[in-house]
Amino acid sequence: MRRAKLFLIQKLPRHQLIRFSFIFSNIFSIFLKGNKHYCPICETGFSRFFSYGSKNRNNSLCPGCLSLERHRLLWFYLKNETNFFRDKLKVLHLAPEQCFYRKFKKMSNLEYVTGDLNSPLAEVKLDIHKMPFTDNLFDVVFANHVLEHVEDDVKAMKEVYRVLKPGGWAILQVPIDTKRDRTLEDKNIVEPIDRERLFGQYDHLRLYGRDYIDRLASAGFNVQAKRYCEQLNEATVTKSNLMQSEIIYIAKKK
C-alpha cells in the first residue's frame, strides 16, 4: 500500500494528482506531523516531506497541501517582496496548483480567476494560446511550469501580456538548464521516452536555456530573474526545503 501511494504521488500527472489530493492529504499530514520540516503555505510542521518527481527528489512534496520546493519559495517571495497579500488585485491563475488555490481563494483582497484545459480547479476552461478575456484585464497572472507544455510558448507569452493591465506582472516559472545557451526544442520529437530523455519529462515540449528571458522579452515583457533563495537565511531554506536552483521570473507589462 505504501509503495502504491508513493507511486501515485511521484508518477501521476499534476492534474490527476489534484483529484486524489483532497482525500489523502489530510490523512498523510496527521501521521507525519513533526518539527524537522515546515511548510509556510499550510503553516504546518512535518517529520518529513514526500519524495517526488521522475528523479525522486527527497523531501520535496508537502504531505499537507502538496506544495513542492518551488511553491514554497514563491510563497516567501510573494509574502516578502510584493503587494499580493495587501492590495486589491484581479488575478488569473493558469493551471492552478492546489497548494495555492485553497489559500488564494479565501483572500478577500483578490478577485481570483482560475483557468486551464484539464484541471478540476479551473473555473474557466481555456487554451492559453487564445484566452477568452479582454485586453488589459488582470493585475497579476500566474503560469508556473506551464510554458514547457504548450505547443507555441511565445504565442502563449503574448496572450499573457495581452490580458495583463499596463504595469501588471506575471510569474512565469519554467524548468531551466542554466548550462544551456539556447532552448532545446524539436517538433519532430513526439515519443514520451524521447521527450523525457531530452526535455526532462515525458510531456515537456522543450528544455529552456538561458535565452528564456529573451523569449519573454520578445513578447513585450520587462523581465527580472531572481535567485530568491540567496535572500533567505540558511535555516529557512533548509527547514522548508526550498529549491536553491529555482529562478523566479517576474515579467512586467510596460
C-alpha positions as CSV (number, residue, x, y, z in Angstrom):
1,M,0.0,0.0,0.0
2,R,2.8,2.4,0.9
3,R,4.5,1.8,-2.4
4,A,1.3,2.3,-4.3
5,K,0.8,5.7,-2.6
6,L,4.3,6.8,-3.3
7,F,3.9,5.7,-6.9
8,L,0.8,7.9,-7.2
9,I,2.5,10.8,-5.7
10,Q,5.6,10.6,-7.8
11,K,4.2,9.5,-11.2
12,L,0.7,10.8,-11.7
13,P,0.4,14.0,-13.8
14,R,-0.3,17.0,-11.7
15,H,-3.9,17.5,-12.7
16,Q,-4.7,13.8,-11.8
17,L,-2.9,14.1,-8.5
18,I,-5.1,17.0,-7.6
19,R,-8.2,14.7,-7.8
20,F,-6.7,12.4,-5.2
21,S,-5.0,15.1,-3.0
22,F,-8.1,16.4,-1.2
23,I,-8.8,12.8,0.0
24,F,-5.3,11.8,1.0
25,S,-3.5,15.0,2.2
26,N,-5.4,15.1,5.5
27,I,-4.6,11.5,6.2
28,F,-0.9,11.9,5.3
29,S,-0.5,15.1,7.3
30,I,-1.8,13.5,10.5
31,F,0.8,10.7,10.5
32,L,3.7,12.9,9.5
33,K,3.3,15.8,11.9
34,G,6.7,16.9,13.4
35,N,9.2,19.7,13.7
36,K,12.0,18.8,11.2
37,H,10.4,20.5,8.2
38,Y,7.9,23.3,7.9
39,C,5.6,24.3,5.0
40,P,4.9,28.1,5.1
41,I,1.9,27.6,2.8
42,C,-0.2,25.3,5.0
43,E,1.7,26.5,8.1
44,T,2.4,23.0,9.3
45,G,5.4,21.2,10.7
46,F,6.3,17.7,9.5
47,S,8.8,14.9,10.3
48,R,9.5,14.7,6.6
49,F,8.2,15.7,3.1
50,F,7.5,13.1,0.5
51,S,9.8,12.3,-2.4
52,Y,8.5,13.4,-5.8
53,G,9.3,13.6,-9.5
54,S,10.8,11.4,-12.2
55,K,14.2,11.7,-10.4
56,N,12.6,11.0,-7.0
57,R,13.7,14.2,-5.2
58,N,13.9,13.6,-1.5
59,N,11.8,15.7,0.9
60,S,10.1,17.5,-1.9
61,L,6.3,17.3,-1.6
62,C,4.4,18.6,1.5
63,P,2.1,16.0,2.9
64,G,-0.4,18.6,3.9
65,C,-1.0,20.9,0.9
66,L,1.1,19.1,-1.7
67,S,3.4,22.1,-2.3
68,L,6.8,21.5,-3.9
69,E,10.1,23.3,-3.3
70,R,9.4,25.9,-5.9
71,H,5.9,26.7,-4.5
72,R,7.3,27.3,-1.0
73,L,10.0,29.5,-2.4
74,L,7.4,31.5,-4.4
75,W,5.3,31.9,-1.3
76,F,8.1,33.5,0.5
77,Y,8.8,35.8,-2.4
78,L,5.1,36.9,-2.7
79,K,4.9,37.5,1.1
80,N,8.1,39.4,1.5
81,E,8.6,41.2,-1.8
82,T,5.2,42.0,-3.3
83,N,1.8,43.7,-2.7
84,F,0.0,40.4,-3.4
85,F,-1.4,39.9,0.2
86,R,-2.3,43.6,0.7
87,D,-3.7,45.3,-2.3
88,K,-6.9,44.8,-4.2
89,L,-5.9,42.7,-7.2
90,K,-7.5,40.9,-10.1
91,V,-5.6,37.6,-10.5
92,L,-5.6,35.0,-13.2
93,H,-4.1,31.7,-12.2
94,L,-3.4,29.3,-15.1
95,A,-3.0,25.6,-14.3
96,P,-3.7,26.4,-10.6
97,E,-1.7,24.5,-8.0
98,Q,-3.9,23.2,-5.3
99,C,-1.5,24.4,-2.5
100,F,-2.1,28.0,-3.7
101,Y,-5.7,27.6,-4.8
102,R,-7.1,26.9,-1.4
103,K,-5.2,29.9,0.1
104,F,-5.8,32.4,-2.7
105,K,-9.5,31.6,-3.0
106,K,-10.0,32.7,0.6
107,M,-8.1,36.0,0.3
108,S,-10.6,38.9,0.4
109,N,-8.3,41.3,-1.4
110,L,-8.2,39.1,-4.5
111,E,-10.6,38.8,-7.4
112,Y,-9.3,35.3,-8.2
113,V,-9.9,33.6,-11.5
114,T,-8.6,30.1,-12.4
115,G,-8.1,28.7,-15.9
116,D,-6.9,25.5,-17.6
117,L,-7.9,22.9,-20.2
118,N,-7.9,20.0,-17.8
119,S,-7.6,21.0,-14.1
120,P,-10.5,20.3,-11.9
121,L,-9.6,23.5,-10.1
122,A,-10.2,25.7,-13.2
123,E,-13.3,27.8,-13.3
124,V,-12.6,28.8,-16.9
125,K,-11.8,26.1,-19.4
126,L,-9.3,27.7,-21.8
127,D,-6.5,27.4,-24.2
128,I,-3.6,29.6,-23.2
129,H,-2.8,30.3,-26.9
130,K,-6.2,32.1,-27.2
131,M,-7.7,33.1,-23.9
132,P,-11.4,34.3,-23.6
133,F,-10.5,37.5,-21.8
134,T,-10.4,41.2,-22.9
135,D,-7.2,43.1,-23.1
136,N,-5.7,44.8,-20.0
137,L,-7.9,42.9,-17.5
138,F,-5.6,41.4,-14.8
139,D,-3.2,42.9,-12.3
140,V,-1.4,39.5,-11.9
141,V,-1.1,36.3,-13.9
142,F,0.5,33.1,-12.6
143,A,1.6,30.4,-15.1
144,N,4.0,28.2,-13.2
145,H,5.7,25.3,-15.1
146,V,3.1,25.7,-17.9
147,L,5.0,27.0,-20.9
148,E,7.2,24.0,-21.3
149,H,4.0,22.0,-22.0
150,V,2.4,24.2,-24.7
151,E,2.7,24.0,-28.4
152,D,3.6,27.6,-29.1
153,D,5.2,29.2,-26.0
154,V,5.8,32.6,-27.5
155,K,2.2,32.9,-28.6
156,A,1.2,31.9,-25.0
157,M,3.5,34.6,-23.6
158,K,1.9,37.2,-25.8
159,E,-1.5,36.2,-24.6
160,V,-0.4,36.6,-21.0
161,Y,1.0,40.0,-21.9
162,R,-2.3,40.9,-23.7
163,V,-4.6,40.2,-20.7
164,L,-2.3,42.0,-18.2
165,K,-3.0,45.6,-17.3
166,P,-0.2,48.1,-18.0
167,G,2.1,47.9,-15.0
168,G,0.8,44.4,-14.2
169,W,3.1,41.5,-13.6
170,A,3.2,37.7,-14.2
171,I,5.1,34.9,-12.6
172,L,6.1,32.5,-15.4
173,Q,8.2,29.8,-13.8
174,V,9.7,27.1,-16.1
175,P,12.4,24.4,-15.7
176,I,15.7,25.9,-16.8
177,D,19.0,24.3,-17.8
178,T,21.3,27.2,-16.9
179,K,24.2,25.5,-18.7
180,R,22.4,25.7,-22.0
181,D,22.7,28.9,-24.0
182,R,19.6,28.3,-26.1
183,T,16.3,26.5,-25.6
184,L,16.2,23.0,-27.0
185,E,13.1,22.1,-28.9
186,D,12.2,19.9,-31.9
187,K,8.7,19.3,-33.0
188,N,9.7,16.0,-34.5
189,I,10.4,14.6,-31.0
190,V,7.0,13.2,-30.1
191,E,7.7,9.9,-28.2
192,P,7.3,10.2,-24.4
193,I,10.6,8.4,-23.8
194,D,12.5,10.7,-26.1
195,R,10.9,13.8,-24.6
196,E,11.8,12.6,-21.1
197,R,15.4,12.0,-22.2
198,L,15.9,15.3,-23.9
199,F,13.5,17.7,-22.2
200,G,13.4,16.2,-18.7
201,Q,9.8,15.0,-18.7
202,Y,7.6,12.9,-21.0
203,D,5.1,15.7,-21.5
204,H,7.6,18.6,-22.0
205,L,7.9,20.0,-25.4
206,R,11.2,21.9,-24.8
207,L,14.0,22.4,-22.4
208,Y,14.6,26.1,-21.7
209,G,18.1,27.6,-21.6
210,R,19.4,31.0,-20.6
211,D,17.6,32.6,-23.6
212,Y,14.3,32.2,-21.7
213,I,14.5,35.9,-20.7
214,D,14.9,36.8,-24.4
215,R,11.8,34.8,-25.3
216,L,9.8,36.6,-22.6
217,A,11.2,40.0,-23.8
218,S,10.1,39.2,-27.4
219,A,6.5,39.0,-26.1
220,G,6.9,42.6,-24.8
221,F,7.8,42.0,-21.1
222,N,10.4,43.6,-18.9
223,V,11.9,40.7,-17.1
224,Q,13.6,40.3,-13.8
225,A,15.2,37.0,-12.8
226,K,15.7,36.4,-9.1
227,R,17.5,33.7,-7.3
228,Y,15.4,34.3,-4.2
229,C,16.9,31.6,-2.1
230,E,20.0,33.8,-1.8
231,Q,18.0,36.4,0.1
232,L,16.7,33.9,2.7
233,N,18.6,32.6,5.7
234,E,20.0,29.1,5.6
235,A,17.7,27.9,8.4
236,T,14.6,28.8,6.4
237,V,15.9,27.3,3.2
238,T,16.7,24.0,5.0
239,K,13.6,23.7,7.1
240,S,11.2,24.4,4.2
241,N,13.5,22.5,1.8
242,L,13.4,25.2,-0.9
243,M,14.8,24.7,-4.4
244,Q,18.0,26.7,-4.4
245,S,18.5,26.4,-8.1
246,E,15.0,27.8,-8.8
247,I,15.0,31.2,-10.6
248,I,11.8,33.3,-10.1
249,Y,11.0,35.1,-13.4
250,I,8.9,38.3,-12.9
251,A,7.5,39.5,-16.2
252,K,6.1,43.1,-16.1
253,K,3.9,44.7,-18.7
254,K,5.2,48.1,-19.9
